[in-house]
Amino acid sequence: MTEQQLLARIVLNPKVMAGKPVIKGTRLTVEYILNLLAHGATVSEILEEYPGLTREDIQACLLFATKALADTSFMPLASEPA
């Protein structure tokens, strides 16, 4: 699946979830899926909990986040000693 095909799975609609990016056809935000992954949920667990989702939907969330952060300056919360 191409990047464009994956990104087409993520949509923005001001009438759905206050305009946050969501997986097309759902009310599941990219943020929510990333938060599940960040807190240790596996892709299999997420797919089991949300039967309408596919692995490609989760992959699309990761790609969307990567693209969104590509041109963003990030300031770490704490710096490591040199």
C-alpha angles and dihedrals in degrees: 000000000000125000089249092054091049093048090050086067090067117074138179121214122165088215094056121069092339091296097302116147109269137180106267113264094016141077091230110121124217086236092056094050092047090049091053090051093045090054093053105269112145124226088247092053092050092048090049092051094045107036094184092063126091133205087252090058090056091044088052090055091053093047092047091052091047092052092045091054097042095092097031126107110228123206111200117229091233131013123227120234114258 
